[in-house]
């Protein structure tokens, strides 16, 4: 198990003390104006104390109209910076890398939260979403970049661009959703254009030493496995990103698309030539044995969600016990409170079937 606490070095030079990343997780704990709450601060810093080598915030929206859930931590205005300074400093004090995930929910922004119709690359009637103008597409790109600049000012080691789970960058990537006829729609090159422009802009404004990752998902929300693999290869070849975070939903499953079922979904990505870019995956990695199995599959570090909710010190437990398994579900509200979840986060987790007793 010694490789679990091996230090990893990203292309930008940032060093990660072990192979464990805290997944960026919706937790509904911050203030409605996007400023940091004590509850969210406690939840994240407790995971740093529990020895996650990289602690990532929840998805943090880069525009006010990109809010995806109540109590979402924001990074769209300078008023947010002070809270992020406090959070980044506290995470780093435990020897963890502090990374913020940059996000815009697009058509998945609830109208009642943002007070207006949500936006999307193209109009989607069933979501009540209107199409972005070309000027607004450029503003969206620039606001992702500005949010990264704020993140650097706040002391974060880096950012992750959220291009997964059907949020706005995934909406651009999807041929099912994106029906634009300008340079941001049509071919995969055009549909992925905004993502590559954001990557370029962040690298230019934040420098070569700033940690930069991308989260992508190869299935659901109109994603096609072959297209996402192509985007990954182009990101690797471009030499501007430090890591790719592939959200598989289940790291041990076969692809949904029949033509790709000759190997596992995970292997479709581990078979790519990542050069010096690091790879992490997420999806039902819950036990010590599963952590080891994923790392043995040419994955550089694991991204942990549910087990990190159940055990703030999951990395310590796994590094000390090669047979460790998380506590059985359901768990009590009192247990989750001791693990650093606020009443609001526990209420959110109660929506997960069989999680909270």
C-alpha positions as CSV (number, residue, x, y, z in Angstrom):
1,X,0.0,0.0,0.0
2,X,3.0,2.3,0.0
3,X,2.1,3.8,-3.4
4,X,-1.0,5.4,-1.8
5,X,1.1,8.0,-0.1
6,X,3.6,8.5,-2.9
7,X,4.0,12.2,-3.9
8,X,2.7,13.1,-7.3
9,X,4.1,16.1,-9.3
10,X,1.9,17.8,-11.8
11,X,3.3,19.3,-15.0
12,X,3.0,22.8,-13.5
13,X,5.2,21.7,-10.6
14,X,2.5,21.5,-7.9
15,X,3.1,18.5,-5.6
16,X,0.3,16.3,-4.2
17,X,1.3,14.4,-1.0
18,X,-0.7,11.3,-1.8
19,X,-3.2,9.7,-4.2
20,X,-6.5,10.9,-2.8
21,X,-8.6,13.8,-4.1
22,X,-11.8,15.0,-2.4
23,X,-14.5,15.1,-5.1
24,X,-16.2,18.4,-5.7
25,X,-19.6,17.8,-4.1
26,X,-22.9,19.7,-3.9
27,X,-23.5,20.4,-0.3
28,X,-25.9,23.5,-0.2
29,X,-24.1,24.9,2.9
30,X,-23.0,28.4,1.9
31,X,-24.8,31.7,1.8
32,X,-27.3,32.5,-0.9
33,X,-25.2,35.4,-2.2
34,X,-22.4,32.9,-2.8
35,X,-20.2,33.9,0.1
36,X,-18.5,31.2,2.2
37,X,-20.3,29.9,5.3
38,X,-18.7,28.5,8.4
39,X,-20.4,25.2,7.7
40,X,-18.8,24.9,4.2
41,X,-15.5,26.0,5.7
42,X,-15.7,23.3,8.4
43,X,-16.8,20.5,5.9
44,X,-13.8,21.2,3.6
45,X,-11.1,21.8,6.1
46,X,-12.0,18.7,8.0
47,X,-11.3,16.7,4.8
48,X,-7.9,18.4,4.6
49,X,-7.2,17.5,8.2
50,X,-8.2,13.9,7.2
51,X,-5.3,13.9,4.8
52,X,-6.9,14.3,1.3
53,X,-3.9,15.3,-0.8
54,X,-6.1,17.5,-2.9
55,X,-9.2,19.2,-1.5
56,X,-11.6,20.5,-4.1
57,X,-14.5,22.8,-3.4
58,X,-18.0,22.2,-4.6
59,X,-18.9,23.5,-8.0
60,X,-18.6,27.3,-7.7
61,X,-20.5,29.4,-10.2
62,X,-18.7,32.0,-12.4
63,X,-21.8,34.0,-13.2
64,X,-24.7,34.9,-10.9
65,X,-27.1,33.2,-13.4
66,X,-25.1,30.0,-13.4
67,X,-26.2,29.0,-9.9
68,X,-27.2,25.4,-9.9
69,X,-28.4,24.7,-6.3
70,X,-29.3,26.6,-3.1
71,X,-26.4,27.6,-0.8
72,X,-23.9,27.3,-3.6
73,X,-20.4,28.8,-3.1
74,X,-19.7,31.5,-5.6
75,X,-16.6,32.9,-7.4
76,X,-18.3,35.4,-9.7
77,X,-17.7,38.6,-7.8
78,X,-14.9,40.2,-5.8
79,X,-17.1,40.0,-2.7
80,X,-16.4,36.3,-2.6
81,X,-12.6,36.6,-2.5
82,X,-12.2,37.1,1.3
83,X,-14.0,33.8,2.1
84,X,-11.9,32.0,-0.4
85,X,-8.7,33.4,1.1
86,X,-9.7,32.0,4.4
87,X,-10.7,28.6,3.0
88,X,-7.6,28.1,0.7
89,X,-5.2,29.1,3.5
90,X,-6.8,26.6,6.0
91,X,-6.8,23.7,3.4
92,X,-3.1,24.3,2.6
93,X,-2.2,24.5,6.3
94,X,-2.9,20.7,6.4
95,X,-0.5,20.1,3.5
96,X,-3.3,19.6,1.0
97,X,-3.6,21.2,-2.4
98,X,-6.5,23.7,-2.4
99,X,-8.4,23.7,-5.7
100,X,-11.7,25.4,-6.6
101,X,-14.0,24.0,-9.3
102,X,-15.3,26.6,-11.7
103,X,-18.9,26.0,-12.8
104,X,-22.0,27.3,-14.6
105,X,-25.2,25.3,-14.6
106,X,-26.6,26.6,-17.8
107,X,-30.0,25.2,-18.5
108,X,-29.8,23.3,-15.2
109,X,-30.0,26.6,-13.3
110,X,-33.4,26.6,-11.5
111,X,-35.4,29.7,-12.6
112,X,-36.6,30.2,-9.1
113,X,-33.0,30.5,-7.9
114,X,-31.7,32.9,-10.5
115,X,-34.9,34.9,-11.0
116,X,-34.7,34.7,-14.8
117,X,-34.8,32.1,-17.6
118,X,-31.7,29.9,-17.6
119,X,-29.3,30.1,-20.5
120,X,-28.0,27.4,-22.8
121,X,-26.0,27.2,-26.1
122,X,-29.4,26.8,-27.8
123,X,-33.0,27.3,-26.6
124,X,-34.4,24.3,-24.8
125,X,-38.2,24.6,-24.4
126,X,-38.6,21.8,-21.8
127,X,-36.2,23.6,-19.5
128,X,-37.4,27.1,-20.3
129,X,-33.9,27.9,-21.4
130,X,-33.0,30.6,-23.9
131,X,-30.1,30.6,-26.2
132,X,-26.9,32.6,-25.5
133,X,-26.1,35.4,-27.9
134,X,-22.6,35.3,-29.4
135,X,-21.7,38.3,-27.1
136,X,-22.9,36.3,-24.1
137,X,-20.8,33.2,-25.2
138,X,-17.7,35.4,-25.2
139,X,-18.7,36.9,-21.8
140,X,-19.2,33.4,-20.4
141,X,-15.7,32.4,-21.6
142,X,-14.2,35.6,-20.1
143,X,-16.0,35.1,-16.8
144,X,-14.6,31.6,-16.4
145,X,-11.1,33.1,-16.9
146,X,-11.9,36.0,-14.5
147,X,-13.0,33.5,-11.8
148,X,-9.7,31.7,-12.2
149,X,-7.9,35.0,-11.7
150,X,-9.9,35.6,-8.5
151,X,-9.1,32.0,-7.4
152,X,-5.4,32.7,-7.8
153,X,-5.7,36.0,-5.9
154,X,-7.4,34.0,-3.1
155,X,-4.4,31.7,-2.8
156,X,-5.7,28.5,-4.4
157,X,-3.2,26.2,-5.9
158,X,-5.4,25.8,-9.0
159,X,-8.8,25.4,-10.6
160,X,-10.8,22.7,-12.2
161,X,-13.1,23.6,-15.1
162,X,-16.4,21.7,-14.8
163,X,-17.2,20.3,-18.2
164,X,-19.1,17.3,-17.0
165,X,-22.6,16.3,-15.8
166,X,-24.6,18.3,-18.3
167,X,-23.7,21.7,-17.1
168,X,-23.1,24.6,-19.5
169,X,-19.7,23.4,-21.0
170,X,-21.2,19.9,-21.4
171,X,-24.2,21.5,-23.0
172,X,-21.8,23.1,-25.6
173,X,-20.1,19.7,-26.1
174,X,-23.4,17.9,-26.7
175,X,-24.6,17.7,-30.3
176,X,-28.0,16.8,-28.9
177,X,-28.3,20.1,-27.0
178,X,-26.0,22.5,-28.9
179,X,-27.7,23.5,-32.2
180,X,-25.8,26.7,-32.8
181,X,-24.9,27.7,-36.3
182,X,-21.9,29.9,-35.5
183,X,-18.3,29.0,-34.5
184,X,-19.5,27.5,-31.2
185,X,-21.9,24.9,-32.7
186,X,-21.9,22.1,-35.4
187,X,-18.6,20.2,-35.5
188,X,-16.9,18.8,-32.4
189,X,-14.2,21.4,-33.0
190,X,-16.8,24.2,-32.8
191,X,-18.7,22.6,-29.9
192,X,-15.5,22.3,-27.8
193,X,-14.2,25.7,-28.8
194,X,-15.3,27.5,-25.7
195,X,-13.6,24.9,-23.5
196,X,-10.3,25.3,-25.2
197,X,-10.6,29.1,-25.2
198,X,-11.1,29.0,-21.4
199,X,-8.1,26.7,-21.0
200,X,-5.9,29.0,-23.0
201,X,-7.2,32.1,-21.2
202,X,-6.6,30.7,-17.8
203,X,-3.1,29.6,-18.7
204,X,-2.2,33.0,-20.1
205,X,-3.7,35.0,-17.2
206,X,-2.7,32.7,-14.3
207,X,0.6,31.4,-15.6
208,X,2.4,28.1,-16.1
209,X,2.7,27.3,-12.4
210,X,-1.0,27.4,-11.7
211,X,-2.7,24.0,-11.4
212,X,-5.3,23.5,-14.1
213,X,-7.6,20.5,-14.4
214,X,-10.7,19.6,-16.5
215,X,-13.7,17.5,-15.4
216,X,-15.4,15.6,-18.2
217,X,-18.0,12.8,-18.3
218,X,-18.2,10.4,-21.2
219,X,-21.9,9.3,-20.8
220,X,-25.3,10.8,-20.1
221,X,-26.4,14.4,-20.9
222,X,-25.8,13.9,-24.7
223,X,-22.2,12.9,-24.3
224,X,-20.6,10.5,-26.8
225,X,-17.7,8.4,-25.6
226,X,-15.7,8.7,-28.8
227,X,-16.1,12.5,-28.8
228,X,-15.0,12.9,-25.2
229,X,-12.0,10.7,-25.8
230,X,-11.1,13.0,-28.7
231,X,-11.4,16.1,-26.5
232,X,-9.2,14.4,-23.9
233,X,-6.5,13.6,-26.5
234,X,-6.6,17.2,-27.8
235,X,-6.3,18.6,-24.3
236,X,-3.3,16.3,-23.6
237,X,-1.6,17.3,-26.9
238,X,-2.2,21.0,-26.2
239,X,0.0,20.8,-23.2
240,X,-2.0,23.4,-21.2
241,X,-3.7,21.2,-18.6
242,X,-2.2,19.3,-15.6
243,X,-4.8,16.7,-15.0
244,X,-8.0,15.3,-16.4
245,X,-10.8,14.3,-14.0
246,X,-13.1,11.7,-15.7
247,X,-16.4,11.2,-13.9
248,X,-17.5,7.7,-14.8
249,X,-20.5,7.4,-12.5
250,X,-19.2,3.8,-11.9
251,X,-15.5,3.2,-12.4
252,X,-16.1,-0.6,-12.9
253,X,-18.8,-0.6,-15.5
254,X,-18.9,-1.2,-19.2
255,X,-19.8,1.6,-21.7
256,X,-23.5,2.2,-22.5
257,X,-22.8,2.4,-26.2
258,X,-22.7,-1.1,-27.6
259,X,-20.0,-0.4,-30.2
260,X,-17.6,0.4,-27.3
261,X,-18.3,-2.6,-25.1
262,X,-15.2,-4.5,-26.1
263,X,-13.5,-3.1,-23.0
264,X,-14.5,-1.3,-19.8
265,X,-15.3,2.4,-19.7
266,X,-12.3,3.0,-17.5
267,X,-10.0,1.2,-19.9
268,X,-11.1,3.5,-22.8
269,X,-9.4,6.2,-20.9
270,X,-6.4,4.4,-19.4
271,X,-5.5,3.2,-22.9
272,X,-5.0,6.8,-24.0
273,X,-1.4,8.2,-24.0
274,X,-1.6,10.8,-21.2
275,X,2.1,11.8,-21.7
276,X,2.8,13.9,-18.5
277,X,-0.8,14.8,-17.8
278,X,-2.2,13.1,-14.8
279,X,-5.5,11.1,-14.7
280,X,-8.0,10.8,-12.0
281,X,-11.4,9.1,-12.1
282,X,-14.5,9.1,-9.9
283,X,-17.4,6.8,-9.5
284,X,-18.2,4.2,-6.8
285,X,-14.6,4.0,-5.5
286,X,-15.6,3.2,-1.9
287,X,-13.3,0.6,-0.3
288,X,-9.5,0.2,0.1
289,X,-9.5,-2.7,-2.3
290,X,-11.3,-0.6,-4.9
291,X,-8.9,2.3,-4.4
292,X,-6.0,-0.1,-5.1
293,X,-7.7,-1.7,-8.1
294,X,-8.2,1.7,-9.7
295,X,-4.6,2.8,-9.0
296,X,-3.4,-0.5,-10.4
297,X,-5.3,0.4,-13.7
298,X,-2.9,3.2,-14.6
299,X,-4.9,5.9,-12.8
300,X,-2.6,8.4,-11.0
301,X,-5.0,9.3,-8.2
302,X,-8.5,8.6,-7.1
303,X,-11.4,11.0,-6.6
304,X,-13.5,10.1,-3.6
305,X,-17.1,11.3,-3.0
306,X,-19.5,9.2,-0.9
307,X,-16.8,7.6,1.2
308,X,-15.4,11.0,2.0
309,X,-18.8,12.1,3.3
310,X,-18.8,9.0,5.5
311,X,-15.2,9.3,6.7
312,X,-13.4,12.7,6.8
313,X,-10.2,10.7,7.2
314,X,-10.8,8.2,4.5
315,X,-7.2,8.5,3.1
316,X,-5.7,7.8,6.5
317,X,-8.0,4.8,7.0
318,X,-7.1,3.3,3.7
319,X,-3.4,4.0,3.9
320,X,-3.4,2.3,7.3
321,X,-5.7,-0.7,6.5
322,X,-5.6,-2.4,3.1
323,X,-9.0,-4.1,3.9
324,X,-10.8,-0.9,5.1
325,X,-14.5,-0.6,4.1
326,X,-16.8,2.4,4.9
327,X,-19.4,2.2,7.6
328,X,-22.6,0.5,6.5
329,X,-25.6,2.5,5.4
330,X,-27.8,4.1,6.4
331,X,-26.0,6.2,9.0
332,X,-27.6,8.5,11.6
333,X,-27.8,12.3,11.4
334,X,-25.7,12.4,14.5
335,X,-23.0,10.4,12.8
336,X,-22.9,12.7,9.8
337,X,-22.8,15.7,12.1
338,X,-19.7,14.4,13.8
339,X,-18.2,13.9,10.3
340,X,-18.5,17.7,9.7
341,X,-21.8,17.9,7.8
342,X,-24.2,20.7,8.7
343,X,-27.9,20.3,9.1
344,X,-28.4,21.6,5.5
345,X,-25.9,19.1,4.1
346,X,-27.5,16.3,6.0
347,X,-30.9,17.4,4.7
348,X,-29.5,17.3,1.1
349,X,-28.1,13.8,1.7
350,X,-31.5,12.6,3.0
351,X,-32.5,12.8,-0.7
352,X,-30.1,9.9,-1.4
353,X,-32.1,6.7,-1.0
354,X,-30.9,4.7,2.0
355,X,-28.1,7.1,3.0
356,X,-29.5,8.8,6.1
357,X,-31.4,6.7,8.7
